Structures are given as C-alpha cells and as structure tokens.
Amino acid sequence: MSYQTLKRAVTARLEIKKSEFIAYAYPVTSRENALFHVEQLREQYADARHHCWAYIIGDPNNTTSAGFDDDGEPNGTAGKPILNVLQHKSIGNVIIIVVRYFGGIKLGAGGLTRAYAGSAQAAIDQMTLSPYVPLLQVQILAEFATEAQCRYVIDSLSGHIDEVNYSKQVTLTATLAAADIDSLKERLAMDGRVLEKT
C-alpha cells in the first residue's frame, strides 16, 4: 500500500482560450470532508460557471472510495480527467476542485478534457507530497516509575501520546506507525505492556 498524500492545501491557475481554470487541492480523509471543500468553493466562487472535482480516499491503486463530478460540463470531460491524473500520480486522501470561468470561446470535448487534466496537473506541480503511513492507536500499561521511559520510547518512534490515565498504574494511549508496533513491544518489554490495538 504505497502511495503519496498531500501535506497541505495548494492552488494553481491556468488560462486557456480566455477561460480561467482555478485548481484547488486539499488533503481529505472522508467523502464528507471532500464535499465540504466543494461547497466552500461554490460559495466563494458563486459567479463561476463550473465547479468540477474528483477525490480519492485511501489507496489510489486499490480505491476504497473515489468520486468525481462534471458539474454541467459535457459528460466525462472534467471530473474523470482530474481523477485519472490523481490515479496516475498515485496520490490518495485528496480532492482536486477546478473552478472554471467561461471566457466565451468553446473548447470542445477534447479541449475541455485537456484543460481539466492540465489544471489537475498544475495543482499537483504545487504539491508537497509525503508517503502515506498507516497509523495505529495502542494502549500501554506501565508503572509510575517507568512512565518516563515509555514516553521516551514512543517519542523516539515518532509516535504521539493522545491520553494518559492514572490509577494503580499508568495507562498511556498513543498513536504511531503500524510498522513500529513490534519495535515498541520489544523496547517496552521491561517498562510497559502494550495492551490492545484500537
């Protein structure tokens, strides 16, 4: 499951035969999250002719959730070309929305397909990408005397502590890369016990 994800939102602008194409890309983790950005841009650019988009949630090579919309452009000339660019570049957990202001010159189906694919590519050219790392949340049971060592091990594996509960013992809830769980168990063998993955 090797793919890239977007670190932060980006934007790019293209002008093609007097039509303006403004591409926005956002990191997203759900369909609802993706469509929230579409609605925001519909409000921000209420006078634009089209708001076309495509998103991929999860692995683009084995898509768990993907969607696209031509928003009034001829069928297959807007959303699908944006989606194709995302799949080709193996970028997941992302939405690209292209806002179009019509410039008076018709582009034709081929021209529109190239314009929307080009807009998506222009947004990708602005992206800072990082490899997707599956994360897991675990609970660690420790003695008060070994809490600091547990915190040190979690930190050294680039994990972060979500919650700490104190009773007869300390329960640390932490999130870290799934690939590091075995290493965590080994390094905490004397200082804490990894309870369950949630």
N, C-alpha and C positions, 0 to 999 in steps of 0.2 A: 504494500500500500504506500507507494512512493509518489507523492505529489507536492506541489507548491501551494502556499497560501499567501494572501495579501497581508502585509503588515499594517498598512494604514490607507485611508481613502485617497484616491487620486482623481484628477480631471484632465481632460485634453480637448482641444478644439480643432475642427477641420472646416474649411470652406471648400465646397465642391459645387461649381457652376451656380454661384450665388446663394446656395442653400448652406445654412450653418448647422453643423453637427457638433453637439457638446456631449462628450462622453464622460460619465462618472463611473468609478468602480469603488465598491465598498466591500470590506470583509463581512461576511454574514454566517450565521450558524443555523438558521431555520428559514422556511418559506415565509413565515410571518415577518421575520426580521428583514428579509429581502424586499417584500412588498411594502413595508413601512417606508423604505427609501424611495420606492417608486411614487408613493403618494406624496411624500415631501417634495419631490421634484415636480410633480404635477401642479402643486400649489405654487412653488417658486417660479415655474415657467408656465403659468396658466395660459399665456397667449401663444405658446408653441403649438405647431400643427401635430406633432407626434412625439410620444414618449415610449420608445421601443426598448425592450430589455431581454436579458437572459441571465439565469443564475444556475449555479451548481452547488449543492450541499453535499459535502463528503468527497469521496474519491472520484475524480472525473473519468477515470478508466473503468470504473465499476459503479456508475452513478446510482446512488440511493435516492436522490431527489434532484431533479432538474426541471426547468421550465423556461418558456420564452413567450413573448407576445409581440406581434407586428403592429399593434395599435393603429390600425387603419391603413397601413402601407399594404401593397399587394402581397398576398399570401406567400410566405417563405422568403421574402426579400429583406427582412430586418432582424427579427428575433433569432431565427435559425442561423444566419451567418455569424451573429455575435456568439451564440452557443458553440458553433463549430470552432471558432478561434479559441475560446476557453478550453475546449476539449483537446484541441491540437497542442496547446501550450501546457497541458496537464496542470491547470490551476483549479483548485477546489475551494469551497466555502467562500464564494464570491458572487457578486451580482455586478453586471455592467448595464447601465441605463444610458441610452443615447437620446438626447433631446434634439429634435430637428425643427429648425425654422425654414419653411419653404421659401426659396428665392425666386420663384417664378419660372424656372426652367425645369421641365420634366427630365428625369434622369433615366427612365426606362427600368425594366426589371433588373437587367444586368448591372446597370449603373448604380441602382439602389443597393443591390447585394454587395457590390464592391465598396460602396460608401459606408455601409454599416459594418462590414468586416474591417475596413480600414480604420473606422472610428474605434472599434474594439481594440485593434492592434495599437492605435495611438495611445489608448489608456494603458495597455499592457506595457508599452515602452516607458511609461512614467512610474510603473510599479516597483516597489521594493518587495521581493518575494523571499519567503523562508520555507524550508522543508516542513511539512506537516508532521507533528509529533503527537501520537496518541497519548493522552494523559489518563491516569487512574488516581482515584482517591482511596487512601488507606487509613486505617486507624492503628495507632501504635500504643501499646500499654507499657508504661515504664515506671520505675521507682522515682521518687523525688530526687534521689542522689544522681540518677543517670539522665534526667531530663535534658540537661545542657548538652550532653554527648549526643543524644537523639536529635536535638535541634541542629547540632553541628553536622551530623551525617546527612540529614535532609537537605540542609543548605549546600553542602558540598556536592550533592547530586542535582543541584539546580531546582530542587523542589521548593514548595512554599507551604507554610503552616496555615490552615484555614481556621482551626478552632483548637482550643486547649481546655480540657475539663479536669478539675482537681477533685478527687475524693480520697479513698485509701491509697490510690495510685494516680498517676498522671495519664490521661488519655489524650494523645495528640492526633488530630485529624489533618492529614497532609495530602497534597496533590503533587504528583511527579510523573515523569515519563514512564509509560508502561514497561519499557525496555530496562528500566533501572530498578524494578521491584525486587528481583532476585539479589542484586547487589546490595540493596537496602537491607534485606533479610540477613545476608551474610555479615554485613558490617554492624548490624544491631544485635547479633547473636547473644552477646553478654549484657547488653544495655537495655534492650526493649524487645517486645514481641509484636510482630505485625499481625493484627487480628484478621480483618476481612477487607476485601475489595468491594467498594460500593459503586 
